[in-house]
Amino acid sequence: DRDTSVLSGGELQRLAITVACSKNADLLLFDEPSSFLDIEQRLAVCKTIHGLKDDRVIVVVEHDLSMLDYVSDYVSVIYGRAGAYGIASTIMSSRVGINSYLKGYLQAENTLFRNEPIVFHERPPPPVLDRPPLFGWDSQEMWLGDFHLEIDEGQASEGEVIGIIGPNGIGKTTFIKALAEKSAPIFFHESRSRNLIISYKPQYLSDLYKGRVGDLLSSSLDDANEDSISSELVRNFRLDRLLDRDCQSLSGGELQCVAIVSTLSKEADIYFLDEPCAYLDVEQRMAVVKATRRLTEMRGVSAFVVEHDVVAVGFIAEKLVVFDGKTGQQSHAPPPGDMRDGEKAFLSGRGTVSYNHPPAHQTRHEFGFRLLLGI
């Protein structure tokens, strides 16, 4: 009975997918169906699309390789220069296509479209380091209408990235906003006396960033002009060509890159990134991972990352906050815990298995990457 104008991004996405799947058509086209969806919803979409393929042709455009791996039988790689031209490769099997994209080389066409391969290294459990705590927060309860969020006491250490995962509508954004806006009782470690400085990238960006891209970034870079990370961010996210553009004219992916660079360029003690991988391709997602990890380690600061891309979370985070509860009703945010235990608990409860070093190290696993969604 709700009007479509009041639906969230995830709700609109599920509605659009449902409408498309219900059409009596010979050809179904899905453009980035994973956007705004959590892992449970992505799994449901994968199963739905996979079940429709027997009597019709289905084309899926997708940046989430784990999802593309599940739904596709054949893959065409689109390469070229963003904003200038694009070339579609010949059709390959899903296995060959994904590997070719990661390598940046199309063997059948003898075409190198990227100088460096995208390599998902097998990541051992993070070493337990005696890092000094940076800040902490007290336990509390929050009410937003009929929604109840219970937050346990926790803390973050210097150079630490904490991943935050859970279904949509479970309170993840509410949690980091409470910390970012200091409405939750947070405190510095007793050895620190200066004020807490926070840099926050929200989930929704369209109305927040206005004006010329170059002006926006320069205002963020002023305090960090001697930091090599800042100039590298602009280069790695390929923002040089966008500096004279107006923020309101940018695509979703371009605006996301601008927001990430603006957030990470600011000198802060804590960085909050709410779904930074939305709209980004695989190369850009890896740039987010590398930039966030390097920044926190070099500056000795903390970062909190809310993300539905479990592959990105697995590479960016050292600890996890795994939300549990009932969507839109009640939720529980435990303290940051062990990465492996949190990931296993989150995935196993959803009939999903994820691993970075599968048996036999088959061809697609050369990059240490594979997500099995119920198969």
C-alpha positions in Angstrom: 0.0 0.0 0.0 3.0 2.3 0.1 3.7 4.9 -2.6 6.9 4.3 -4.7 8.1 7.8 -3.9 8.7 6.9 -0.3 10.5 3.6 -0.9 14.2 3.3 -0.1 16.9 2.5 -2.7 16.9 -1.2 -1.8 13.1 -1.4 -1.8 12.9 0.3 -5.2 15.6 -2.0 -6.6 13.7 -5.1 -5.5 10.5 -3.7 -6.9 12.1 -3.0 -10.3 13.7 -6.5 -10.4 10.3 -8.1 -9.5 8.5 -6.2 -12.2 11.2 -7.1 -14.8 11.1 -10.8 -13.8 7.3 -10.9 -14.1 7.3 -9.7 -17.7 6.4 -12.2 -20.4 9.5 -11.4 -22.5 12.0 -13.3 -24.5 14.8 -11.0 -23.4 15.4 -9.7 -19.8 18.0 -6.9 -19.1 19.3 -6.2 -15.6 21.5 -3.2 -15.1 23.5 -3.5 -11.8 20.8 -5.5 -9.9 23.0 -5.7 -6.8 23.0 -2.0 -6.1 21.5 -1.1 -2.7 20.9 -4.8 -1.8 22.4 -6.6 1.1 23.9 -10.1 0.8 20.6 -11.9 1.5 18.8 -9.9 -1.1 21.6 -10.4 -3.6 21.4 -14.2 -3.0 17.6 -14.1 -3.6 18.1 -12.1 -6.8 20.7 -14.5 -8.0 18.5 -17.5 -7.4 15.5 -15.8 -9.1 17.5 -14.7 -12.2 19.2 -18.1 -12.4 15.8 -19.9 -12.3 14.5 -17.9 -15.3 17.3 -18.6 -17.8 15.9 -21.9 -19.2 13.2 -20.3 -21.4 14.6 -16.9 -22.2 17.8 -14.8 -22.8 19.0 -12.8 -19.8 21.7 -10.1 -19.9 23.2 -8.8 -16.6 25.5 -5.8 -16.2 27.2 -6.2 -12.8 30.3 -5.0 -10.9 29.9 -7.6 -8.1 32.0 -10.4 -9.5 30.6 -12.9 -7.0 27.1 -12.3 -8.1 28.1 -12.3 -11.8 29.9 -15.6 -11.3 26.7 -17.1 -9.9 24.2 -15.9 -12.5 26.2 -16.0 -15.8 27.0 -18.8 -18.2 28.8 -16.5 -20.6 30.6 -13.1 -20.2 31.5 -10.2 -22.4 34.1 -7.8 -21.1 33.6 -4.1 -21.8 36.9 -2.2 -21.8 38.2 1.1 -23.1 38.5 4.6 -21.6 35.8 6.0 -19.3 33.9 8.9 -20.9 35.6 8.4 -24.2 35.0 5.0 -25.8 34.1 1.3 -25.0 34.8 -2.0 -26.7 32.9 -5.2 -26.1 34.9 -8.4 -26.3 33.8 -11.6 -27.9 31.6 -13.9 -25.7 33.6 -16.2 -23.3 32.6 -18.7 -20.7 32.0 -17.2 -17.3 35.1 -18.7 -15.9 37.4 -17.5 -18.7 35.7 -14.1 -18.9 36.1 -13.3 -15.2 39.7 -14.4 -15.2 40.4 -12.4 -18.3 38.9 -9.3 -16.7 41.0 -9.7 -13.6 44.1 -10.3 -15.6 43.4 -7.3 -17.9 44.3 -9.4 -20.9 42.0 -11.0 -23.5 44.0 -14.0 -24.8 41.6 -14.8 -27.7 41.9 -11.2 -29.0 45.5 -10.7 -27.9 44.4 -7.4 -26.3 46.0 -6.0 -23.1 43.5 -3.4 -21.7 45.0 -3.0 -18.2 48.7 -2.8 -17.3 48.3 -4.4 -13.9 46.1 -7.4 -13.0 43.7 -7.2 -10.2 45.1 -9.7 -7.7 43.1 -11.0 -4.7 45.9 -12.2 -2.5 45.2 -15.0 0.0 44.9 -13.0 3.2 46.0 -14.8 6.4 44.3 -13.9 9.6 45.5 -10.4 10.7 48.3 -10.6 13.3 47.3 -9.7 16.8 49.1 -6.5 17.5 49.3 -4.6 20.8 48.0 -1.4 19.3 47.1 1.4 21.6 43.4 2.1 21.7 42.3 5.3 19.9 38.7 5.8 21.2 35.8 3.9 22.6 32.0 4.1 23.1 29.7 3.2 25.9 26.8 0.8 25.7 23.4 2.4 25.0 19.9 1.9 23.6 18.4 4.0 20.8 14.8 4.3 19.7 13.9 5.6 16.2 10.1 5.4 16.1 9.3 1.7 16.6 12.9 0.7 15.8 15.1 -0.3 18.8 18.9 -0.4 18.5 21.0 -1.8 21.3 24.7 -0.9 21.1 27.3 -2.8 23.2 30.4 -1.1 24.6 33.4 -1.2 22.3 36.6 0.4 21.2 38.8 1.0 18.1 42.6 1.0 18.0 45.1 3.0 16.0 45.6 1.8 12.4 42.5 -0.4 12.6 39.7 -0.8 10.0 36.4 -2.1 11.3 33.9 -3.6 8.9 30.2 -3.3 9.7 27.9 -5.8 8.0 24.3 -6.9 8.3 21.0 -6.8 6.4 19.4 -3.6 5.2 17.2 -1.8 7.7 19.1 -3.3 10.7 20.6 0.0 12.0 24.2 0.1 10.5 23.9 3.6 9.3 22.2 4.7 12.5 25.1 3.2 14.5 27.9 5.1 12.6 25.9 8.3 12.4 25.5 8.1 16.2 29.3 7.9 16.5 30.0 10.4 13.8 27.6 13.0 15.2 28.8 12.2 18.7 25.2 11.5 19.8 26.5 8.2 21.2 28.7 8.6 24.3 32.2 8.2 22.7 35.5 9.1 24.4 39.2 9.3 23.6 41.6 7.0 25.3 42.8 8.5 28.6 46.3 9.2 27.2 44.7 11.6 24.7 43.4 15.1 25.5 42.6 16.8 22.2 39.2 16.9 20.6 38.1 14.1 18.4 38.2 14.9 14.7 35.8 12.9 12.4 35.4 12.6 8.6 32.2 11.0 7.4 31.0 9.9 4.0 27.2 9.3 4.1 25.4 6.6 2.1 23.3 9.0 0.0 25.2 11.7 -1.9 23.1 13.4 -4.5 22.1 16.5 -2.5 25.3 16.9 -0.4 28.0 17.7 -2.9 27.5 20.8 -5.0 29.8 23.1 -7.0 32.9 22.4 -9.0 34.8 19.1 -8.3 38.2 20.9 -8.1 36.9 23.4 -5.6 35.4 20.7 -3.4 38.6 18.7 -3.4 40.8 21.6 -2.8 38.8 22.5 0.3 39.5 19.0 1.6 43.1 19.0 0.6 44.2 22.3 2.2 44.9 20.7 5.5 46.7 17.7 4.0 48.7 19.4 1.2 51.9 17.7 2.4 50.4 14.3 2.6 51.3 12.1 -0.4 48.2 10.0 0.1 46.0 13.0 -0.9 47.5 13.4 -4.4 47.6 9.7 -4.9 43.9 9.5 -4.1 43.0 11.9 -6.9 45.2 10.0 -9.4 44.1 6.5 -8.3 40.4 7.3 -8.5 41.0 9.0 -11.9 39.5 12.3 -10.8 42.0 14.5 -12.8 39.6 14.6 -15.8 36.6 15.6 -13.5 38.2 18.6 -11.8 36.3 21.1 -14.0 33.0 19.3 -13.9 30.0 20.3 -11.6 29.2 17.7 -9.0 25.5 17.8 -10.0 26.5 16.5 -13.5 28.4 13.5 -12.3 27.3 9.9 -12.6 26.7 7.8 -9.4 30.2 6.2 -9.6 31.9 9.5 -10.3 30.2 11.2 -7.4 31.1 8.3 -5.2 34.7 8.6 -6.0 34.7 12.3 -5.4 33.0 11.7 -2.0 35.5 9.1 -1.0 38.5 11.2 -1.9 37.1 14.2 -0.2 36.5 12.2 3.0 39.8 10.4 3.1 41.8 13.6 2.3 40.7 15.3 5.4 42.9 15.1 8.5 40.9 13.1 11.0 41.1 10.6 13.9 38.2 8.5 12.7 36.8 7.9 9.2 33.3 6.6 8.6 32.5 5.3 5.1 28.9 4.2 4.5 28.7 1.8 1.5 31.7 3.2 -0.4 31.6 0.5 -3.0 28.2 1.4 -4.3 28.3 2.2 -8.1 32.0 1.4 -8.3 33.6 -1.1 -10.6 36.1 -3.8 -9.4 39.2 -1.6 -10.0 37.7 1.3 -8.1 36.6 -1.0 -5.2 40.1 -2.3 -4.9 41.3 1.4 -4.9 39.0 2.0 -1.9 40.4 -1.0 -0.1 44.1 0.0 -0.7 43.5 3.7 0.1 41.7 3.0 3.3 44.1 0.4 4.6 47.2 2.5 3.7 45.7 5.7 5.2 44.8 4.1 8.6 48.1 2.4 8.9 50.2 5.4 8.0 48.3 8.0 10.0 47.6 5.7 13.0 43.8 6.4 12.8 40.7 4.3 12.7 38.1 3.7 10.0 34.6 2.2 10.1 33.3 0.8 6.8 29.6 -0.2 6.2 29.6 -2.5 3.2 27.5 -5.2 1.5 30.3 -6.4 -0.8 31.7 -9.3 1.3 34.7 -9.6 -0.9 35.7 -5.9 -0.2 35.0 -6.3 3.5 37.2 -9.4 3.6 40.2 -7.4 2.3 39.6 -4.1 4.0 38.7 -5.0 7.6 40.6 -6.4 10.5 37.6 -6.7 12.8 33.8 -7.0 12.2 30.7 -5.6 13.8 28.0 -8.1 12.8 24.5 -6.8 13.3 21.7 -9.2 14.2 18.0 -8.7 14.9 14.8 -8.1 12.9 14.8 -5.6 10.0 13.0 -2.5 10.9 12.1 -3.7 14.4 15.0 -4.4 16.7 18.7 -4.8 16.3 21.9 -5.5 18.3 25.4 -4.1 17.6 28.0 -6.2 19.4 31.6 -4.9 19.9 34.1 -5.3 17.1 35.2 -9.0 17.0 37.5 -11.4 15.2 37.3 -11.1 11.4 37.1 -14.8 10.6 34.5 -15.7 13.3 32.3 -12.8 12.4 32.4 -13.5 8.7 31.6 -17.2 9.2 28.8 -16.4 11.6 27.3 -13.9 9.2 27.5 -16.2 6.1 26.7 -19.5 7.7 23.4 -18.2 9.0 22.3 -17.4 5.5 23.3 -20.7 3.8 26.3 -19.0 2.2 29.9 -20.1 2.2 32.9 -17.8 1.4 36.5 -18.7 1.3 39.8 -17.2 0.0 41.8 -20.4 -0.5 39.5 -23.2 -1.9 40.7 -26.8 -2.4 42.9 -27.6 -5.4 43.3 -23.9 -6.3 41.4 -24.1 -9.6 42.0 -21.6 -12.4 39.5 -19.0 -11.2 41.0 -19.3 -7.7 44.5 -18.1 -8.8 43.4 -14.7 -7.6 42.3 -16.1 -4.2 38.7 -15.1 -5.0 35.5 -17.1 -4.9 32.2 -16.7 -3.3 29.8 -19.6 -3.3 26.2 -18.6 -3.0 24.4 -21.8 -2.0 26.0 -24.0 -4.7 
